[in-house]
């Protein structure tokens, strides 16, 4: 499936006609300013509202030849269901203390009143810096812009166009002539722009089959003179950078002319491959492609309690927007994400409370239950042979923030634990619900889930905020309710972490003393202080110590987002994106070799490559584009089964 769309549904011609002069002024840093290279360099992020869009239809942006402001195309965004959206664009490096003007031309259909234009920079620690302005939009084209200073922030900035605050409207928005200009910058726009767009993100083939990776290639002459020559496109290993093969494309372009063609790269092996123009010759502003080649995964019968399989963390995402529960679409519908997970061979996903068992969703009014989110996510996951394992029962809040895990009616009845127990983290506070209401809630969702959910995990990392005695008390209530409603269901628990100074062995012993083992089918742990065999606390030694403390109960590693030890950055979010396939394989095989039942280390965003960014920061993912870790997990999935 190509990301190239046009309003009429027809494919672009191989050679576009001449464009109007002045479309790309000198110094414009924006890539594909007028959508003359289709939708390359753009990605759409939506909060999909099940009330207005129950079938979860995702409308892609389109290069529209019917409504240009300049040139032959504008970018059209349809919003038939009145959902919040962000149009995200190829990031641009801006130094600190730089004055910048960003802008574009916009028009809307009837009913569209305003649009937000903003610039966003997310640093390596996930800290957001944002400048924005709201503009009124009518049915008539108009140019909009505003100036800002980057101040102390240097890094990759992204221009975004948003509709939705305080509420999105149905209709369409057309955008053209994007621009990002640094004040006082006399540098000219690159003479040549090149976009490489994969026709399929993932190619599946068996040994002996002949398959190729097909990419659409766009060349645009941004200069005022004729350009001709040859461009070499290299396909390299995404992790190794080693050259796999090359293709040469000859071009002869008039000023502002666009060439579109397709290149085919035969695939000789599995892997993730980057396809990009070779540096040298004419200065080029370019967008690379990433293509993945994987083996065909044939799902068999898997019991995640006993059969080691591929598992990840947190694949279902929702957002509360304008009092509506919305499902996150990152470049496509949530189902597309699960389709990709199915190709990878994922069989189990640990969901962090929401959206499956979040109390705010399950019982928004006392005694009135709503399982629509559970039904949707278990349904879409099950369609691709993925089971969900909800981690439920969160009772922790971050001090100073209004982030209660309870619906409003219940928050008023929760009891504050006045003093943090010894060994817990001071940033957290705990409010516990009445036990009889907690047990009723657990019974309700276990009864409704039935056989669709086999594994549950009680509470995430309680050793950071709750005493072993209090944890074990609520665990007993949850276990009793679960077993009475579904005797075949299994409870994981204790979920002790070595992150943020968490005490692992001591908390485990406290829970054992409080009787937790009698109310568990398996013990979960997060080995942040024993990530590898060469850590200060070696991974195998920690597993052995935990197994001894919990008297041989089955063990599950249910989270390890940072796969290896870091000296300087520690827990920085860029450390997540620096993980390579061999880091993951080492941890998975360590757990497998030590008899751990499952090793579900990765946070879901670590499977995707940030194609609109050079840094590939795992925060602010723009599309579900699989990476090398995805390929490695596919290989492991086929091996496990």
Secondary structure as a PSIPRED ss2 file (coil, helix, strand):
# PSIPRED VFORMAT (PSIPRED V4.0)

   1 X C   1.000  0.000  0.000
   2 X C   1.000  0.000  0.000
   3 X C   1.000  0.000  0.000
   4 X C   1.000  0.000  0.000
   5 X C   1.000  0.000  0.000
   6 X E   0.000  0.000  1.000
   7 X C   1.000  0.000  0.000
   8 X C   1.000  0.000  0.000
   9 X C   1.000  0.000  0.000
  10 X C   1.000  0.000  0.000
  11 X C   1.000  0.000  0.000
  12 X C   1.000  0.000  0.000
  13 X C   1.000  0.000  0.000
  14 X C   1.000  0.000  0.000
  15 X E   0.000  0.000  1.000
  16 X C   1.000  0.000  0.000
  17 X C   1.000  0.000  0.000
  18 X C   1.000  0.000  0.000
  19 X C   1.000  0.000  0.000
  20 X C   1.000  0.000  0.000
  21 X C   1.000  0.000  0.000
  22 X C   1.000  0.000  0.000
  23 X C   1.000  0.000  0.000
  24 X C   1.000  0.000  0.000
  25 X C   1.000  0.000  0.000
  26 X C   1.000  0.000  0.000
  27 X C   1.000  0.000  0.000
  28 X C   1.000  0.000  0.000
  29 X C   1.000  0.000  0.000
  30 X C   1.000  0.000  0.000
  31 X C   1.000  0.000  0.000
  32 X C   1.000  0.000  0.000
  33 X C   1.000  0.000  0.000
  34 X C   1.000  0.000  0.000
  35 X C   1.000  0.000  0.000
  36 X C   1.000  0.000  0.000
  37 X C   1.000  0.000  0.000
  38 X C   1.000  0.000  0.000
  39 X C   1.000  0.000  0.000
  40 X C   1.000  0.000  0.000
  41 X C   1.000  0.000  0.000
  42 X E   0.000  0.000  1.000
  43 X E   0.000  0.000  1.000
  44 X E   0.000  0.000  1.000
  45 X E   0.000  0.000  1.000
  46 X E   0.000  0.000  1.000
  47 X E   0.000  0.000  1.000
  48 X E   0.000  0.000  1.000
  49 X E   0.000  0.000  1.000
  50 X C   1.000  0.000  0.000
  51 X C   1.000  0.000  0.000
  52 X C   1.000  0.000  0.000
  53 X C   1.000  0.000  0.000
  54 X C   1.000  0.000  0.000
  55 X C   1.000  0.000  0.000
  56 X C   1.000  0.000  0.000
  57 X C   1.000  0.000  0.000
  58 X C   1.000  0.000  0.000
  59 X C   1.000  0.000  0.000
  60 X C   1.000  0.000  0.000
  61 X C   1.000  0.000  0.000
  62 X E   0.000  0.000  1.000
  63 X E   0.000  0.000  1.000
  64 X E   0.000  0.000  1.000
  65 X C   1.000  0.000  0.000
  66 X C   1.000  0.000  0.000
  67 X C   1.000  0.000  0.000
  68 X C   1.000  0.000  0.000
  69 X C   1.000  0.000  0.000
  70 X C   1.000  0.000  0.000
  71 X C   1.000  0.000  0.000
  72 X C   1.000  0.000  0.000
  73 X C   1.000  0.000  0.000
  74 X E   0.000  0.000  1.000
  75 X E   0.000  0.000  1.000
  76 X E   0.000  0.000  1.000
  77 X E   0.000  0.000  1.000
  78 X E   0.000  0.000  1.000
  79 X E   0.000  0.000  1.000
  80 X C   1.000  0.000  0.000
  81 X C   1.000  0.000  0.000
  82 X C   1.000  0.000  0.000
  83 X C   1.000  0.000  0.000
  84 X E   0.000  0.000  1.000
  85 X E   0.000  0.000  1.000
  86 X E   0.000  0.000  1.000
  87 X E   0.000  0.000  1.000
  88 X E   0.000  0.000  1.000
  89 X E   0.000  0.000  1.000
  90 X C   1.000  0.000  0.000
  91 X C   1.000  0.000  0.000
  92 X E   0.000  0.000  1.000
  93 X E   0.000  0.000  1.000
  94 X E   0.000  0.000  1.000
  95 X C   1.000  0.000  0.000
  96 X C   1.000  0.000  0.000
  97 X C   1.000  0.000  0.000
  98 X C   1.000  0.000  0.000
  99 X E   0.000  0.000  1.000
 100 X E   0.000  0.000  1.000
 101 X E   0.000  0.000  1.000
 102 X E   0.000  0.000  1.000
 103 X E   0.000  0.000  1.000
 104 X E   0.000  0.000  1.000
 105 X E   0.000  0.000  1.000
 106 X E   0.000  0.000  1.000
 107 X E   0.000  0.000  1.000
 108 X E   0.000  0.000  1.000
 109 X C   1.000  0.000  0.000
 110 X C   1.000  0.000  0.000
 111 X C   1.000  0.000  0.000
 112 X C   1.000  0.000  0.000
 113 X C   1.000  0.000  0.000
 114 X E   0.000  0.000  1.000
 115 X E   0.000  0.000  1.000
 116 X E   0.000  0.000  1.000
 117 X E   0.000  0.000  1.000
 118 X E   0.000  0.000  1.000
 119 X E   0.000  0.000  1.000
 120 X E   0.000  0.000  1.000
 121 X E   0.000  0.000  1.000
 122 X E   0.000  0.000  1.000
 123 X C   1.000  0.000  0.000
 124 X C   1.000  0.000  0.000
 125 X C   1.000  0.000  0.000
 126 X C   1.000  0.000  0.000
 127 X C   1.000  0.000  0.000
 128 X E   0.000  0.000  1.000
 129 X E   0.000  0.000  1.000
 130 X E   0.000  0.000  1.000
 131 X E   0.000  0.000  1.000
 132 X E   0.000  0.000  1.000
 133 X E   0.000  0.000  1.000
 134 X E   0.000  0.000  1.000
 135 X E   0.000  0.000  1.000
 136 X E   0.000  0.000  1.000
 137 X C   1.000  0.000  0.000
 138 X C   1.000  0.000  0.000
 139 X C   1.000  0.000  0.000
 140 X C   1.000  0.000  0.000
 141 X C   1.000  0.000  0.000
 142 X E   0.000  0.000  1.000
 143 X E   0.000  0.000  1.000
 144 X E   0.000  0.000  1.000
 145 X E   0.000  0.000  1.000
 146 X E   0.000  0.000  1.000
 147 X E   0.000  0.000  1.000
 148 X E   0.000  0.000  1.000
 149 X E   0.000  0.000  1.000
 150 X C   1.000  0.000  0.000
 151 X C   1.000  0.000  0.000
 152 X C   1.000  0.000  0.000
 153 X C   1.000  0.000  0.000
 154 X C   1.000  0.000  0.000
 155 X E   0.000  0.000  1.000
 156 X E   0.000  0.000  1.000
 157 X E   0.000  0.000  1.000
 158 X E   0.000  0.000  1.000
 159 X E   0.000  0.000  1.000
 160 X E   0.000  0.000  1.000
 161 X E   0.000  0.000  1.000
 162 X E   0.000  0.000  1.000
 163 X E   0.000  0.000  1.000
 164 X C   1.000  0.000  0.000
 165 X C   1.000  0.000  0.000
 166 X C   1.000  0.000  0.000
 167 X C   1.000  0.000  0.000
 168 X C   1.000  0.000  0.000
 169 X C   1.000  0.000  0.000
 170 X C   1.000  0.000  0.000
 171 X E   0.000  0.000  1.000
 172 X E   0.000  0.000  1.000
 173 X E   0.000  0.000  1.000
 174 X E   0.000  0.000  1.000
 175 X E   0.000  0.000  1.000
 176 X E   0.000  0.000  1.000
 177 X E   0.000  0.000  1.000
 178 X E   0.000  0.000  1.000
 179 X E   0.000  0.000  1.000
 180 X E   0.000  0.000  1.000
 181 X E   0.000  0.000  1.000
 182 X E   0.000  0.000  1.000
 183 X C   1.000  0.000  0.000
 184 X C   1.000  0.000  0.000
 185 X C   1.000  0.000  0.000
 186 X C   1.000  0.000  0.000
 187 X C   1.000  0.000  0.000
 188 X C   1.000  0.000  0.000
 189 X C   1.000  0.000  0.000
 190 X C   1.000  0.000  0.000
 191 X C   1.000  0.000  0.000
 192 X E   0.000  0.000  1.000
 193 X E   0.000  0.000  1.000
 194 X E   0.000  0.000  1.000
 195 X E   0.000  0.000  1.000
 196 X E   0.000  0.000  1.000
 197 X E   0.000  0.000  1.000
 198 X E   0.000  0.000  1.000
 199 X C   1.000  0.000  0.000
 200 X C   1.000  0.000  0.000
 201 X C   1.000  0.000  0.000
 202 X E   0.000  0.000  1.000
 203 X E   0.000  0.000  1.000
 204 X E   0.000  0.000  1.000
 205 X C   1.000  0.000  0.000
 206 X C   1.000  0.000  0.000
 207 X C   1.000  0.000  0.000
 208 X C   1.000  0.000  0.000
 209 X C   1.000  0.000  0.000
 210 X C   1.000  0.000  0.000
 211 X E   0.000  0.000  1.000
 212 X E   0.000  0.000  1.000
 213 X E   0.000  0.000  1.000
 214 X E   0.000  0.000  1.000
 215 X E   0.000  0.000  1.000
 216 X E   0.000  0.000  1.000
 217 X E   0.000  0.000  1.000
 218 X E   0.000  0.000  1.000
 219 X E   0.000  0.000  1.000
 220 X E   0.000  0.000  1.000
 221 X E   0.000  0.000  1.000
 222 X C   1.000  0.000  0.000
 223 X C   1.000  0.000  0.000
 224 X C   1.000  0.000  0.000
 225 X C   1.000  0.000  0.000
 226 X C   1.000  0.000  0.000
 227 X E   0.000  0.000  1.000
 228 X E   0.000  0.000  1.000
 229 X E   0.000  0.000  1.000
 230 X E   0.000  0.000  1.000
 231 X E   0.000  0.000  1.000
 232 X E   0.000  0.000  1.000
 233 X E   0.000  0.000  1.000
 234 X E   0.000  0.000  1.000
 235 X E   0.000  0.000  1.000
 236 X E   0.000  0.000  1.000
 237 X E   0.000  0.000  1.000
 238 X C   1.000  0.000  0.000
 239 X C   1.000  0.000  0.000
 240 X C   1.000  0.000  0.000
 241 X C   1.000  0.000  0.000
 242 X C   1.000  0.000  0.000
 243 X E   0.000  0.000  1.000
 244 X E   0.000  0.000  1.000
 245 X E   0.000  0.000  1.000
 246 X E   0.000  0.000  1.000
 247 X E   0.000  0.000  1.000
 248 X E   0.000  0.000  1.000
 249 X E   0.000  0.000  1.000
 250 X E   0.000  0.000  1.000
 251 X E   0.000  0.000  1.000
 252 X E   0.000  0.000  1.000
 253 X E   0.000  0.000  1.000
 254 X C   1.000  0.000  0.000
 255 X C   1.000  0.000  0.000
 256 X C   1.000  0.000  0.000
 257 X C   1.000  0.000  0.000
 258 X E   0.000  0.000  1.000
 259 X E   0.000  0.000  1.000
 260 X E   0.000  0.000  1.000
 261 X E   0.000  0.000  1.000
 262 X E   0.000  0.000  1.000
 263 X E   0.000  0.000  1.000
 264 X E   0.000  0.000  1.000
 265 X E   0.000  0.000  1.000
 266 X E   0.000  0.000  1.000
 267 X E   0.000  0.000  1.000
 268 X C   1.000  0.000  0.000
 269 X C   1.000  0.000  0.000
 270 X C   1.000  0.000  0.000
 271 X E   0.000  0.000  1.000
 272 X E   0.000  0.000  1.000
 273 X E   0.000  0.000  1.000
 274 X E   0.000  0.000  1.000
 275 X E   0.000  0.000  1.000
 276 X E   0.000  0.000  1.000
 277 X E   0.000  0.000  1.000
 278 X C   1.000  0.000  0.000
 279 X C   1.000  0.000  0.000
 280 X C   1.000  0.000  0.000
 281 X C   1.000  0.000  0.000
 282 X C   1.000  0.000  0.000
 283 X C   1.000  0.000  0.000
 284 X E   0.000  0.000  1.000
 285 X E   0.000  0.000  1.000
 286 X E   0.000  0.000  1.000
 287 X E   0.000  0.000  1.000
 288 X C   1.000  0.000  0.000
 289 X E   0.000  0.000  1.000
 290 X E   0.000  0.000  1.000
 291 X E   0.000  0.000  1.000
 292 X E   0.000  0.000  1.000
 293 X E   0.000  0.000  1.000
 294 X E   0.000  0.000  1.000
 295 X C   1.000  0.000  0.000
 296 X C   1.000  0.000  0.000
 297 X C   1.000  0.000  0.000
 298 X C   1.000  0.000  0.000
 299 X C   1.000  0.000  0.000
 300 X C   1.000  0.000  0.000
 301 X C   1.000  0.000  0.000
 302 X C   1.000  0.000  0.000
 303 X C   1.000  0.000  0.000
 304 X C   1.000  0.000  0.000
 305 X C   1.000  0.000  0.000
 306 X C   1.000  0.000  0.000
 307 X C   1.000  0.000  0.000
 308 X C   1.000  0.000  0.000
 309 X C   1.000  0.000  0.000
 310 X E   0.000  0.000  1.000
 311 X E   0.000  0.000  1.000
 312 X E   0.000  0.000  1.000
 313 X E   0.000  0.000  1.000
 314 X C   1.000  0.000  0.000
 315 X C   1.000  0.000  0.000
 316 X C   1.000  0.000  0.000
 317 X C   1.000  0.000  0.000
 318 X E   0.000  0.000  1.000
 319 X E   0.000  0.000  1.000
 320 X E   0.000  0.000  1.000
 321 X E   0.000  0.000  1.000
 322 X C   1.000  0.000  0.000
 323 X C   1.000  0.000  0.000
 324 X E   0.000  0.000  1.000
 325 X E   0.000  0.000  1.000
 326 X E   0.000  0.000  1.000
 327 X E   0.000  0.000  1.000
 328 X E   0.000  0.000  1.000
 329 X E   0.000  0.000  1.000
 330 X E   0.000  0.000  1.000
 331 X C   1.000  0.000  0.000
 332 X C   1.000  0.000  0.000
 333 X C   1.000  0.000  0.000
 334 X H   0.000  1.000  0.000
 335 X H   0.000  1.000  0.000
 336 X H   0.000  1.000  0.000
 337 X H   0.000  1.000  0.000
 338 X H   0.000  1.000  0.000
 339 X H   0.000  1.000  0.000
 340 X H   0.000  1.000  0.000
 341 X H   0.000  1.000  0.000
 342 X H   0.000  1.000  0.000
 343 X H   0.000  1.000  0.000
 344 X H   0.000  1.000  0.000
 345 X C   1.000  0.000  0.000
 346 X E   0.000  0.000  1.000
 347 X E   0.000  0.000  1.000
 348 X E   0.000  0.000  1.000
 349 X E   0.000  0.000  1.000
 350 X E   0.000  0.000  1.000
 351 X E   0.000  0.000  1.000
 352 X E   0.000  0.000  1.000
 353 X C   1.000  0.000  0.000
 354 X C   1.000  0.000  0.000
 355 X C   1.000  0.000  0.000
 356 X C   1.000  0.000  0.000
 357 X C   1.000  0.000  0.000
 358 X C   1.000  0.000  0.000
 359 X H   0.000  1.000  0.000
 360 X H   0.000  1.000  0.000
 361 X H   0.000  1.000  0.000
 362 X H   0.000  1.000  0.000
 363 X C   1.000  0.000  0.000
 364 X C   1.000  0.000  0.000
 365 X E   0.000  0.000  1.000
 366 X C   1.000  0.000  0.000
 367 X C   1.000  0.000  0.000
 368 X E   0.000  0.000  1.000
 369 X C   1.000  0.000  0.000
 370 X C   1.000  0.000  0.000
 371 X C   1.000  0.000  0.000
 372 X H   0.000  1.000  0.000
 373 X H   0.000  1.000  0.000
 374 X H   0.000  1.000  0.000
 375 X H   0.000  1.000  0.000
 376 X H   0.000  1.000  0.000
 377 X H   0.000  1.000  0.000
 378 X H   0.000  1.000  0.000
 379 X H   0.000  1.000  0.000
 380 X H   0.000  1.000  0.000
 381 X H   0.000  1.000  0.000
 382 X H   0.000  1.000  0.000
 383 X H   0.000  1.000  0.000
 384 X C   1.000  0.000  0.000
 385 X C   1.000  0.000  0.000
 386 X C   1.000  0.000  0.000
 387 X E   0.000  0.000  1.000
 388 X E   0.000  0.000  1.000
 389 X E   0.000  0.000  1.000
 390 X E   0.000  0.000  1.000
 391 X E   0.000  0.000  1.000
 392 X E   0.000  0.000  1.000
 393 X C   1.000  0.000  0.000
 394 X C   1.000  0.000  0.000
 395 X C   1.000  0.000  0.000
 396 X E   0.000  0.000  1.000
 397 X E   0.000  0.000  1.000
 398 X E   0.000  0.000  1.000
 399 X C   1.000  0.000  0.000
 400 X C   1.000  0.000  0.000
 401 X C   1.000  0.000  0.000
 402 X C   1.000  0.000  0.000
 403 X C   1.000  0.000  0.000
 404 X C   1.000  0.000  0.000
 405 X C   1.000  0.000  0.000
 406 X C   1.000  0.000  0.000
 407 X C   1.000  0.000  0.000
 408 X H   0.000  1.000  0.000
 409 X H   0.000  1.000  0.000
 410 X H   0.000  1.000  0.000
 411 X H   0.000  1.000  0.000
 412 X C   1.000  0.000  0.000
 413 X C   1.000  0.000  0.000
 414 X C   1.000  0.000  0.000
 415 X E   0.000  0.000  1.000
 416 X E   0.000  0.000  1.000
 417 X C   1.000  0.000  0.000
 418 X C   1.000  0.000  0.000
 419 X C   1.000  0.000  0.000
 420 X C   1.000  0.000  0.000
 421 X C   1.000  0.000  0.000
 422 X C   1.000  0.000  0.000
 423 X C   1.000  0.000  0.000
 424 X C   1.000  0.000  0.000
 425 X C   1.000  0.000  0.000
 426 X C   1.000  0.000  0.000
 427 X C   1.000  0.000  0.000
 428 X E   0.000  0.000  1.000
 429 X E   0.000  0.000  1.000
 430 X E   0.000  0.000  1.000
 431 X E   0.000  0.000  1.000
 432 X E   0.000  0.000  1.000
 433 X C   1.000  0.000  0.000
 434 X C   1.000  0.000  0.000
 435 X H   0.000  1.000  0.000
 436 X H   0.000  1.000  0.000
 437 X H   0.000  1.000  0.000
 438 X H   0.000  1.000  0.000
 439 X H   0.000  1.000  0.000
 440 X H   0.000  1.000  0.000
 441 X H   0.000  1.000  0.000
 442 X H   0.000  1.000  0.000
 443 X H   0.000  1.000  0.000
 444 X H   0.000  1.000  0.000
 445 X H   0.000  1.000  0.000
 446 X H   0.000  1.000  0.000
 447 X H   0.000  1.000  0.000
 448 X H   0.000  1.000  0.000
 449 X H   0.000  1.000  0.000
 450 X H   0.000  1.000  0.000
 451 X H   0.000  1.000  0.000
 452 X H   0.000  1.000  0.000
 453 X C   1.000  0.000  0.000
 454 X C   1.000  0.000  0.000
 455 X E   0.000  0.000  1.000
 456 X E   0.000  0.000  1.000
 457 X E   0.000  0.000  1.000
 458 X E   0.000  0.000  1.000
 459 X C   1.000  0.000  0.000
 460 X C   1.000  0.000  0.000
 461 X C   1.000  0.000  0.000
 462 X H   0.000  1.000  0.000
 463 X H   0.000  1.000  0.000
 464 X H   0.000  1.000  0.000
 465 X C   1.000  0.000  0.000
 466 X C   1.000  0.000  0.000
 467 X C   1.000  0.000  0.000
 468 X H   0.000  1.000  0.000
 469 X H   0.000  1.000  0.000
 470 X H   0.000  1.000  0.000
 471 X H   0.000  1.000  0.000
 472 X H   0.000  1.000  0.000
 473 X H   0.000  1.000  0.000
 474 X H   0.000  1.000  0.000
 475 X H   0.000  1.000  0.000
 476 X H   0.000  1.000  0.000
 477 X H   0.000  1.000  0.000
 478 X H   0.000  1.000  0.000
 479 X H   0.000  1.000  0.000
 480 X H   0.000  1.000  0.000
 481 X H   0.000  1.000  0.000
 482 X H   0.000  1.000  0.000
 483 X H   0.000  1.000  0.000
 484 X H   0.000  1.000  0.000
 485 X H   0.000  1.000  0.000
 486 X C   1.000  0.000  0.000
 487 X C   1.000  0.000  0.000
 488 X C   1.000  0.000  0.000
 489 X C   1.000  0.000  0.000
 490 X E   0.000  0.000  1.000
 491 X E   0.000  0.000  1.000
 492 X E   0.000  0.000  1.000
 493 X E   0.000  0.000  1.000
 494 X E   0.000  0.000  1.000
 495 X E   0.000  0.000  1.000
 496 X E   0.000  0.000  1.000
 497 X E   0.000  0.000  1.000
 498 X C   1.000  0.000  0.000
 499 X H   0.000  1.000  0.000
 500 X H   0.000  1.000  0.000
 501 X H   0.000  1.000  0.000
 502 X C   1.000  0.000  0.000
 503 X C   1.000  0.000  0.000
 504 X H   0.000  1.000  0.000
 505 X H   0.000  1.000  0.000
 506 X H   0.000  1.000  0.000
 507 X H   0.000  1.000  0.000
 508 X H   0.000  1.000  0.000
 509 X H   0.000  1.000  0.000
 510 X H   0.000  1.000  0.000
 511 X H   0.000  1.000  0.000
 512 X H   0.000  1.000  0.000
 513 X H   0.000  1.000  0.000
 514 X C   1.000  0.000  0.000
 515 X C   1.000  0.000  0.000
 516 X H   0.000  1.000  0.000
 517 X H   0.000  1.000  0.000
 518 X H   0.000  1.000  0.000
 519 X H   0.000  1.000  0.000
 520 X C   1.000  0.000  0.000
 521 X C   1.000  0.000  0.000
 522 X E   0.000  0.000  1.000
 523 X E   0.000  0.000  1.000
 524 X E   0.000  0.000  1.000
 525 X E   0.000  0.000  1.000
 526 X E   0.000  0.000  1.000
 527 X C   1.000  0.000  0.000
 528 X C   1.000  0.000  0.000
 529 X C   1.000  0.000  0.000
 530 X C   1.000  0.000  0.000
 531 X C   1.000  0.000  0.000
 532 X C   1.000  0.000  0.000
 533 X C   1.000  0.000  0.000
 534 X C   1.000  0.000  0.000
 535 X C   1.000  0.000  0.000
 536 X C   1.000  0.000  0.000
 537 X C   1.000  0.000  0.000
 538 X C   1.000  0.000  0.000
 539 X H   0.000  1.000  0.000
 540 X H   0.000  1.000  0.000
 541 X H   0.000  1.000  0.000
 542 X H   0.000  1.000  0.000
 543 X H   0.000  1.000  0.000
 544 X H   0.000  1.000  0.000
 545 X H   0.000  1.000  0.000
 546 X H   0.000  1.000  0.000
 547 X H   0.000  1.000  0.000
 548 X H   0.000  1.000  0.000
 549 X H   0.000  1.000  0.000
 550 X C   1.000  0.000  0.000
 551 X C   1.000  0.000  0.000
 552 X C   1.000  0.000  0.000
 553 X C   1.000  0.000  0.000
 554 X E   0.000  0.000  1.000
 555 X E   0.000  0.000  1.000
 556 X E   0.000  0.000  1.000
 557 X E   0.000  0.000  1.000
 558 X C   1.000  0.000  0.000
 559 X C   1.000  0.000  0.000
 560 X C   1.000  0.000  0.000
 561 X C   1.000  0.000  0.000
 562 X C   1.000  0.000  0.000
 563 X C   1.000  0.000  0.000
 564 X C   1.000  0.000  0.000
 565 X C   1.000  0.000  0.000
 566 X C   1.000  0.000  0.000
 567 X C   1.000  0.000  0.000
 568 X C   1.000  0.000  0.000
 569 X C   1.000  0.000  0.000
 570 X C   1.000  0.000  0.000
 571 X C   1.000  0.000  0.000
 572 X C   1.000  0.000  0.000
 573 X H   0.000  1.000  0.000
 574 X H   0.000  1.000  0.000
 575 X H   0.000  1.000  0.000
 576 X H   0.000  1.000  0.000
 577 X H   0.000  1.000  0.000
 578 X C   1.000  0.000  0.000
 579 X C   1.000  0.000  0.000
 580 X C   1.000  0.000  0.000
 581 X H   0.000  1.000  0.000
 582 X H   0.000  1.000  0.000
 583 X H   0.000  1.000  0.000
 584 X H   0.000  1.000  0.000
 585 X H   0.000  1.000  0.000
 586 X H   0.000  1.000  0.000
 587 X H   0.000  1.000  0.000
 588 X H   0.000  1.000  0.000
 589 X H   0.000  1.000  0.000
 590 X H   0.000  1.000  0.000
 591 X H   0.000  1.000  0.000
 592 X H   0.000  1.000  0.000
 593 X H   0.000  1.000  0.000
 594 X C   1.000  0.000  0.000
 595 X C   1.000  0.000  0.000
 596 X C   1.000  0.000  0.000
 597 X C   1.000  0.000  0.000
 598 X E   0.000  0.000  1.000
 599 X E   0.000  0.000  1.000
 600 X C   1.000  0.000  0.000
 601 X C   1.000  0.000  0.000
 602 X C   1.000  0.000  0.000
 603 X E   0.000  0.000  1.000
 604 X H   0.000  1.000  0.000
 605 X H   0.000  1.000  0.000
 606 X H   0.000  1.000  0.000
 607 X H   0.000  1.000  0.000
 608 X E   0.000  0.000  1.000
 609 X C   1.000  0.000  0.000
 610 X C   1.000  0.000  0.000
 611 X C   1.000  0.000  0.000
 612 X C   1.000  0.000  0.000
 613 X C   1.000  0.000  0.000
 614 X C   1.000  0.000  0.000
 615 X C   1.000  0.000  0.000
 616 X C   1.000  0.000  0.000
 617 X C   1.000  0.000  0.000
 618 X C   1.000  0.000  0.000
 619 X C   1.000  0.000  0.000
 620 X C   1.000  0.000  0.000
 621 X C   1.000  0.000  0.000
 622 X C   1.000  0.000  0.000
 623 X C   1.000  0.000  0.000
 624 X C   1.000  0.000  0.000
 625 X C   1.000  0.000  0.000
 626 X E   0.000  0.000  1.000
 627 X C   1.000  0.000  0.000
 628 X H   0.000  1.000  0.000
 629 X H   0.000  1.000  0.000
 630 X H   0.000  1.000  0.000
 631 X H   0.000  1.000  0.000
 632 X H   0.000  1.000  0.000
 633 X H   0.000  1.000  0.000
 634 X H   0.000  1.000  0.000
 635 X H   0.000  1.000  0.000
 636 X H   0.000  1.000  0.000
 637 X H   0.000  1.000  0.000
 638 X H   0.000  1.000  0.000
 639 X H   0.000  1.000  0.000
 640 X H   0.000  1.000  0.000
 641 X C   1.000  0.000  0.000
